[in-house]
């Protein structure tokens, strides 16, 4: 066997080893950034014109601090821009947010994702590190509970941590539920702005027990407060319980009745 034949066969063997490794995990370049793809099974890969399509089973995509997982991911790549459609229990997570839906369509550049069908987002704000503290510790949220948002659809800019929810939007905290047509999530400010036919119901200790037809309501994700804006020309009306003048105040211990 000639030296050239040996080198050719060795080259083929090396190529096969690299290809097998790539089917489980590889890096796709996107400018100076990297997008990692992990999969238990690469079902098919084909190229049409300049677009390469790859079908992945039991797959995961990691991009910066964002992670997409699903039973099936179909990726289309062109000029280092990657679009991926996730189905089969798709889940998205980043530093403070977990989002599930029936279908997720993600894009590497710009970093965006579209969620549709039974969308559920759970936000748990992270504690900002102070002197002597470790970064990433869970912050005390509203009464120790995360905030949940559900909607028909959600557009999420996972680079800037901004989300826009549309259709049957419901925000739930431990003692508070808010309904609206639209919801706008800002992870940086730890707030959700709700707009359109906003209704609120509170079962906690707040004086405001119920609210109907407000213009906008802003809900804090890290502190126990809300901001209510009346419709133009309107007012917010609060009916509060007060102690009756005739009601006797119970005597304190040691005082004469």
C-alpha positions as CSV (number, residue, x, y, z in Angstrom):
1,X,0.0,0.0,0.0
2,X,1.4,3.4,-1.0
3,X,2.0,6.2,1.5
4,X,-0.6,8.3,-0.4
5,X,-3.2,5.6,0.1
6,X,-2.5,5.3,3.9
7,X,-2.8,9.1,4.3
8,X,-6.0,9.1,2.3
9,X,-7.5,6.4,4.5
10,X,-6.3,8.1,7.7
11,X,-7.9,11.3,6.5
12,X,-11.3,9.5,5.9
13,X,-11.1,7.9,9.4
14,X,-10.4,11.3,11.0
15,X,-13.4,12.8,9.1
16,X,-15.7,10.1,10.3
17,X,-14.6,10.5,13.9
18,X,-15.2,14.3,13.7
19,X,-18.6,13.8,12.0
20,X,-19.8,11.4,14.8
21,X,-18.7,13.9,17.4
22,X,-20.5,16.7,15.6
23,X,-23.8,14.8,15.6
24,X,-23.9,15.0,19.4
25,X,-22.5,18.5,19.9
26,X,-21.0,21.2,17.7
27,X,-20.5,25.0,17.6
28,X,-22.0,27.2,14.9
29,X,-20.3,30.5,14.4
30,X,-22.4,33.6,14.4
31,X,-20.0,36.6,14.0
32,X,-17.7,36.6,17.0
33,X,-20.2,34.7,19.1
34,X,-20.9,31.0,19.4
35,X,-24.1,29.1,19.4
36,X,-23.8,25.5,20.8
37,X,-26.1,22.7,19.6
38,X,-26.4,19.4,21.4
39,X,-28.5,16.5,20.2
40,X,-28.8,12.8,20.9
41,X,-29.6,12.1,17.2
42,X,-29.2,14.1,14.1
43,X,-32.0,12.9,11.9
44,X,-31.1,14.6,8.6
45,X,-29.2,17.5,7.2
46,X,-29.5,18.9,3.7
47,X,-28.7,22.1,1.9
48,X,-30.9,23.9,-0.6
49,X,-29.3,26.9,-2.3
50,X,-27.6,28.7,0.6
51,X,-29.8,27.4,3.4
52,X,-28.8,24.3,5.4
53,X,-31.6,22.4,7.3
54,X,-30.8,20.1,10.1
55,X,-33.3,18.1,12.1
56,X,-32.4,17.3,15.7
57,X,-33.9,14.9,18.2
58,X,-33.8,15.5,22.0
59,X,-31.9,18.6,21.4
60,X,-30.5,21.7,23.2
61,X,-29.4,25.0,21.9
62,X,-27.2,27.3,24.1
63,X,-26.7,30.9,23.1
64,X,-25.0,33.2,25.6
65,X,-27.1,32.7,28.8
66,X,-30.2,31.4,26.9
67,X,-31.0,27.7,26.7
68,X,-33.6,26.1,24.4
69,X,-34.6,22.5,24.8
70,X,-37.2,20.3,22.9
71,X,-37.9,16.8,21.7
72,X,-37.5,18.1,18.1
73,X,-35.6,21.1,16.7
74,X,-35.4,22.0,13.1
75,X,-32.6,24.4,12.4
76,X,-32.1,26.4,9.2
77,X,-28.8,28.2,8.8
78,X,-27.6,30.8,6.2
79,X,-24.6,33.1,6.4
80,X,-24.1,32.2,10.1
81,X,-27.7,33.2,11.0
82,X,-29.6,30.4,12.5
83,X,-33.4,30.0,12.9
84,X,-34.6,27.1,15.0
85,X,-38.2,25.7,15.4
86,X,-38.7,23.8,18.7
87,X,-41.6,21.4,19.2
88,X,-42.3,18.6,21.7
89,X,-42.3,20.2,25.1
90,X,-40.1,23.1,24.3
91,X,-38.6,25.0,27.2
92,X,-36.6,28.2,27.3
93,X,-34.5,29.4,30.3
94,X,-32.2,32.3,31.0
95,X,-30.9,33.8,34.2
96,X,-34.3,34.8,35.7
97,X,-36.9,33.4,33.3
98,X,-38.4,30.1,32.3
99,X,-40.9,30.0,29.4
100,X,-42.9,27.0,28.0
101,X,-45.2,26.8,25.1
102,X,-46.5,24.5,22.4
103,X,-44.1,25.9,19.8
104,X,-41.0,28.1,19.9
105,X,-39.3,29.7,16.9
106,X,-35.9,31.2,17.8
107,X,-33.4,33.3,15.9
108,X,-29.7,33.7,16.6
109,X,-29.3,37.2,15.0
110,X,-31.0,39.2,16.3
111,X,-31.5,37.1,19.5
112,X,-35.3,36.7,19.5
113,X,-37.9,34.0,20.1
114,X,-41.6,33.7,19.3
115,X,-43.7,31.5,21.7
116,X,-47.1,30.3,20.8
117,X,-49.8,28.1,22.3
118,X,-50.4,27.9,26.1
119,X,-47.5,30.2,26.8
120,X,-46.3,30.3,30.5
121,X,-43.5,32.4,31.8
122,X,-42.2,32.2,35.3
123,X,-39.9,35.0,36.5
124,X,-37.8,34.7,39.6
125,X,-35.7,37.9,40.0
126,X,-32.1,37.3,41.0
127,X,-30.4,39.1,43.8
128,X,-27.9,41.7,42.7
129,X,-24.5,40.9,44.3
130,X,-23.3,43.2,47.1
131,X,-20.0,43.2,49.0
132,X,-19.5,39.7,50.4
133,X,-22.4,38.2,48.5
134,X,-22.3,35.7,45.6
135,X,-23.9,36.8,42.4
136,X,-27.0,34.9,41.1
137,X,-28.6,34.2,44.5
138,X,-32.4,34.2,44.5
139,X,-33.9,37.5,45.6
140,X,-36.8,37.6,48.1
141,X,-39.7,38.1,45.6
142,X,-43.3,39.1,46.5
143,X,-43.9,37.2,49.7
144,X,-41.2,34.7,48.6
145,X,-43.1,33.6,45.4
146,X,-42.2,34.0,41.7
147,X,-44.4,35.8,39.3
148,X,-46.2,33.8,36.6
149,X,-47.5,35.2,33.3
150,X,-49.7,33.2,30.8
151,X,-50.8,34.3,27.4
152,X,-51.6,33.1,23.8
153,X,-48.4,34.4,22.4
154,X,-45.1,35.9,23.6
155,X,-42.3,37.7,21.7
156,X,-39.1,37.7,23.7
157,X,-35.9,39.6,23.0
158,X,-33.5,37.4,24.9
159,X,-30.6,39.7,24.3
160,X,-32.2,42.7,26.0
161,X,-34.6,40.6,28.3
162,X,-37.8,42.2,27.0
163,X,-41.0,40.4,26.3
164,X,-44.4,41.3,24.7
165,X,-47.3,39.0,25.6
166,X,-50.6,39.2,23.6
167,X,-54.0,37.6,24.1
168,X,-55.6,36.5,27.4
169,X,-52.7,37.8,29.5
170,X,-52.9,36.8,33.1
171,X,-50.3,37.7,35.7
172,X,-50.4,35.8,39.0
173,X,-48.5,36.5,42.2
174,X,-49.2,34.9,45.6
175,X,-52.2,37.0,46.6
176,X,-52.8,39.0,43.4
177,X,-54.2,38.2,39.9
178,X,-54.2,40.7,37.0
179,X,-56.0,40.2,33.7
180,X,-55.2,42.2,30.5
181,X,-55.1,42.2,26.7
182,X,-51.4,42.8,26.6
183,X,-48.4,42.5,28.9
184,X,-44.8,43.9,28.5
185,X,-42.1,42.2,30.5
186,X,-38.8,44.0,31.4
187,X,-36.3,41.8,33.2
188,X,-33.9,44.7,33.7
189,X,-36.5,46.8,35.6
190,X,-38.2,43.8,37.2
191,X,-41.6,44.9,36.0
192,X,-44.6,43.9,33.9
193,X,-46.7,46.6,32.3
194,X,-50.3,45.5,31.6
195,X,-52.6,47.2,29.1
196,X,-56.1,46.9,27.8
197,X,-59.2,46.0,29.8
198,X,-57.1,45.6,32.9
199,X,-58.8,43.9,35.9
200,X,-57.3,43.0,39.2
201,X,-58.3,40.9,42.2
202,X,-56.4,40.8,45.5
203,X,-56.9,38.3,48.3
204,X,-54.1,39.5,50.5
205,X,-53.9,42.4,53.0
206,X,-54.0,45.2,50.5
207,X,-56.8,47.8,50.8
208,X,-57.5,47.5,47.0
209,X,-59.4,44.2,46.7
210,X,-60.7,44.6,43.2
211,X,-60.1,46.8,40.1
212,X,-62.0,46.8,36.8
213,X,-61.3,48.4,33.5
214,X,-58.1,50.3,34.2
215,X,-55.9,51.8,31.5
216,X,-52.6,50.4,32.6
217,X,-51.2,48.5,35.6
218,X,-47.5,48.1,36.4
219,X,-46.7,45.1,38.6
220,X,-43.3,44.9,40.4
221,X,-41.6,41.5,40.3
222,X,-39.3,42.1,43.2
223,X,-41.3,44.3,45.6
224,X,-44.9,44.1,46.8
225,X,-46.3,47.1,44.9
226,X,-48.4,48.0,41.8
227,X,-48.9,51.2,39.9
228,X,-52.4,51.9,38.5
229,X,-53.2,54.4,35.8
230,X,-56.8,55.5,35.1
231,X,-58.1,55.9,31.5
232,X,-57.8,59.4,30.1
233,X,-60.3,61.7,31.9
234,X,-61.1,58.9,34.3
235,X,-60.2,58.1,37.9
236,X,-59.3,55.1,40.0
237,X,-61.9,54.6,42.8
238,X,-60.9,52.7,45.9
239,X,-63.5,51.7,48.5
240,X,-61.8,51.2,51.9
241,X,-63.0,49.7,55.1
242,X,-62.9,52.1,58.1
243,X,-63.4,51.5,61.8
244,X,-66.8,52.7,63.0
245,X,-66.7,55.7,65.4
246,X,-69.0,53.9,67.8
247,X,-66.8,50.8,67.8
248,X,-65.0,50.5,71.1
249,X,-61.3,49.9,71.0
250,X,-60.3,46.9,73.1
251,X,-58.5,47.8,76.4
252,X,-54.8,47.1,76.5
253,X,-53.5,44.7,79.1
254,X,-53.3,46.3,82.6
255,X,-55.8,49.2,81.7
256,X,-59.2,49.6,83.4
257,X,-62.2,48.9,81.3
